[in-house]
Amino acid sequence: MEINQISYGELGSSAVLAGWHSALSADWDEARHDAPIALQQADDQPGRFSHDADRTWLWRGRGDRMTSSDARHIPVLGPEAVGLLAPRDGGVYVDGTFGAGGYTRLILQTPGSRVIAIDRDPTAIAGGAELVAEAGGRLTLVHDRFSNLADVCAGQGADKVDGVVMDIGVSSMQLDQAERGFSFRFDGPLDMRMGRDGPSAADVVARASETDLANIIYIFGEERYSRHVARAIVAARNEAPITTTKALADIVAKVVRAKPGEIHPATRTFQGLRIFVNEELDELHRALDAAERALKPGGRLAVVSFHSLEDRIVKTFLTARSKTGGGSRHLPELAQAAPSFTLLGKRPVVAGDAEVAANPRARSAKLRGAERTHAPAHPAGDLPGWPTLASVMRAGR
Ligand SMILES: C[S@@+](CC[C@H](N)C(=O)[O-])C[C@H]1O[C@@H](n2cnc3c(N)ncnc32)[C@H](O)[C@@H]1O
């Protein structure tokens, strides 16, 4: 395997992992092809997705563009999300959340498609080297945040793209590695940084004021006992620094009671800190604006979210951007901007019973999609006035 460029710099100056264009295209191994579960193959209509009566996307492809590594990762709602993009020969697509590359693999199944895949996690980018090599020049991996996707595309010579897909949130690989500090299921350093840069969860827990902690845990964790949790954290950190996932989970469990069968009492606090540390909701707001700028007319946006906070942002954005009319005849000067998107379906697509049975994480997944119109992008919206990482760390205790 040869890679023409791998380097990881500060985010903002994107690091790029691009395929060595010619040498490796012969590496496709048809015999080892494994279709991802939930995809059914049919040889009659190569290279397109279609919907069956049960709302299951069927990949109608020849199944000749993937290797055994396809089966390694089963992306949630992958066929549905990539199906919404309707990839085509010659199209350029952005996978804003490369992760283990499940969505990217599905896009690359369309011959002649090209993917610019982004992930803020350097481990995910490094893990994609093999796929870059297999893709024979059709895949470029970029270490960056998806909020920068418009600039990333321009930097790759693609000012306008045919599709943007995002599978928001944390990956199972990140959750399952104790040393990444995302989960109280394992004891590890209280880290939670997807990009391994900036303040960690331990830094926030050590530095944020009690009020800020309570707000973070309430807004991003939707924990109704947030004030109790914040008070307990402050009392504990006055005794000793809170540096591990287990230490924090134990502190929370003393003040948030859970009945048998309910989620772990620390679940919401961990979620709140993780979203805050990674500025996940701000990232999503900015990424939607960036996708609107980067997509060409007819280009498609597909977003899978796992949480109501995220889904609300996607839904609100797409509703606002797809609204027609509405200009008041009394206030004609306030006439609305022309819709920049047309919704693809009124309701979100959710996982079917089989996918949920195979992968419980799919239960909360929602997919929304829209197609870009010819109208200019709307002005980017203001971010909500919630606490920001910079302001909380600056203010301190
Ligand atoms: C749910 S996983 C994606 C899984 C992927 N669809 C697959 O099939 O393997 C989410 C990924 O998005 C990345 N991510 C989350 N927020 C990001 C952001 N703001 N910018 C870039 N990558 C981000 C995470 O590091 C993680 O690898």
The ligand as an SDF file (V2000), in Angstrom:
LIG
                    3D

 27 29  0  0  0  0  0  0  0  0999 V2000
  -21.1210    7.7690   14.1230 C   0  0  0  0  0  0  0  0  0  0  0  0
  -19.4830    7.8980   13.5890 S   0  0  0  0  0  0  0  0  0  0  0  0
  -19.6030    7.7370   11.8640 C   0  0  0  0  0  0  0  0  0  0  0  0
  -19.5800    6.3110   11.3990 C   0  0  0  0  0  0  0  0  0  0  0  0
  -19.4970    6.2120    9.8970 C   0  0  0  0  0  0  0  0  0  0  0  0
  -20.7180    6.6580    9.2350 N   0  0  0  0  0  0  0  0  0  0  0  0
  -19.2180    4.7950    9.4830 C   0  0  0  0  0  0  0  0  0  0  0  0
  -19.9950    4.2560    8.6960 O   0  0  0  0  0  0  0  0  0  0  0  0
  -18.2320    4.2370    9.9240 O   0  0  0  0  0  0  0  0  0  0  0  0
  -19.1880    9.5900   13.7500 C   0  0  0  0  0  0  0  0  0  0  0  0
  -17.7860   10.0270   13.3200 C   0  0  0  0  0  0  0  0  0  0  0  0
  -17.8630   11.4210   13.0850 O   0  0  0  0  0  0  0  0  0  0  0  0
  -16.7410   12.0440   13.6210 C   0  0  0  0  0  0  0  0  0  0  0  0
  -17.1440   13.4030   13.9510 N   0  0  0  0  0  0  0  0  0  0  0  0
  -17.9950   13.7940   14.9180 C   0  0  0  0  0  0  0  0  0  0  0  0
  -18.0980   15.1350   14.9200 N   0  0  0  0  0  0  0  0  0  0  0  0
  -17.3160   15.5780   13.9090 C   0  0  0  0  0  0  0  0  0  0  0  0
  -17.0230   16.8680   13.4000 C   0  0  0  0  0  0  0  0  0  0  0  0
  -17.5550   17.9670   13.9350 N   0  0  0  0  0  0  0  0  0  0  0  0
  -16.2020   16.9660   12.3480 N   0  0  0  0  0  0  0  0  0  0  0  0
  -15.6590   15.8480   11.7900 C   0  0  0  0  0  0  0  0  0  0  0  0
  -15.8630   14.6020   12.2550 N   0  0  0  0  0  0  0  0  0  0  0  0
  -16.7020   14.4740   13.2950 C   0  0  0  0  0  0  0  0  0  0  0  0
  -16.3570   11.2260   14.8180 C   0  0  0  0  0  0  0  0  0  0  0  0
  -14.9930   11.3910   15.1180 O   0  0  0  0  0  0  0  0  0  0  0  0
  -16.7120    9.8170   14.3600 C   0  0  0  0  0  0  0  0  0  0  0  0
  -15.5990    9.1810   13.8090 O   0  0  0  0  0  0  0  0  0  0  0  0
  1  2  1  0
  2  3  1  0
  2 10  1  0
  3  4  1  0
  4  5  1  0
  5  6  1  0
  5  7  1  0
  7  8  2  0
  7  9  1  0
 10 11  1  0
 11 12  1  0
 11 26  1  0
 12 13  1  0
 13 14  1  0
 13 24  1  0
 14 15  1  0
 14 23  1  0
 15 16  2  0
 16 17  1  0
 17 18  1  0
 17 23  2  0
 18 19  1  0
 18 20  2  0
 20 21  1  0
 21 22  2  0
 22 23  1  0
 24 25  1  0
 24 26  1  0
 26 27  1  0
M  CHG  2   2   1   9  -1
M  END
$$$$
